Structure formats: C-alpha cells, structure tokens
Amino acid sequence: MPFVNIKITKGNVTADQKKELIKGATQLLVDVLGKKPKTTFVVIDEVDTDNWGIGGRSVTDIRQQT
C-alpha cells in the first residue's frame, strides 16, 4: 500500500493540476514498482510560503523580490 506525499507552496496550483499530480504519481508507482492504483495513496500538502524556506529565506520574501 504505497503512500506518496507531495508538498507544494500554497496559491500557485490549480485543482486540475493537483488532479494531474495525483494521476501521474499513481501511474509512476504502477509503471516502476508494479503497484495497484486502487491501493496507492497520494496526498498533496500545501504549505504557506512563510513556512517554506530556501537558502535561508522564506519563499514569500523571494517572490516579493522577483
């Protein structure tokens, strides 16, 4: 019973894109590991950009400077 956890920052991903992520991650486990889609769980966690850091800075700060 595989479990895939995808973490992304909030606000930039549509519902349709999330559906594609779930479908693609499931298919990857089917293709590579031979897992059954019916028993493959995919969870998408959306993390606030204030709570996601890269290179010592929050994503919020990085995005404000671009």
C-alpha positions in Angstrom: 0.0 0.0 0.0 2.2 2.9 -1.2 1.8 6.4 0.2 3.1 9.4 -1.7 3.3 12.8 -0.1 3.7 15.8 -2.4 4.5 19.2 -0.7 3.9 22.4 -2.7 3.6 26.0 -1.8 0.1 27.4 -1.5 -1.6 29.5 -4.1 0.1 28.5 -7.4 -1.5 25.2 -8.2 -5.0 24.7 -9.7 -7.4 21.9 -8.8 -6.8 20.4 -12.3 -3.0 20.5 -11.8 -3.4 18.7 -8.5 -5.5 16.0 -10.2 -2.7 15.6 -12.7 -0.1 15.2 -9.9 -2.2 12.5 -8.3 -2.8 10.7 -11.5 0.9 11.0 -12.5 2.3 9.9 -9.2 0.0 6.9 -9.1 0.9 5.9 -12.6 4.6 6.2 -11.8 4.2 3.7 -9.0 2.3 1.4 -11.3 4.9 1.6 -14.0 8.1 1.4 -11.9 7.0 -0.8 -8.9 4.0 -2.6 -10.3 1.7 -1.2 -7.6 -2.0 -1.3 -7.8 -3.7 2.1 -8.4 -6.6 1.1 -6.0 -4.2 0.8 -3.1 -1.9 3.8 -3.9 -2.5 6.8 -1.8 -1.3 10.3 -2.9 -1.6 13.3 -0.5 -0.8 16.9 -1.5 0.1 19.2 1.3 0.0 22.9 0.5 2.5 24.9 2.7 2.2 28.6 3.2 5.1 30.4 1.6 6.0 31.9 5.0 6.7 28.4 6.2 8.9 27.3 3.3 12.5 28.4 3.2 15.2 28.2 0.5 18.7 29.4 1.1 17.9 31.0 4.5 15.0 33.0 3.2 11.2 32.4 3.0 9.6 31.8 -0.3 7.4 34.8 0.5 10.4 37.1 0.6 12.0 35.6 -2.5 8.8 36.0 -4.5 8.4 39.6 -3.4 11.8 40.5 -4.9 11.1 39.0 -8.3 
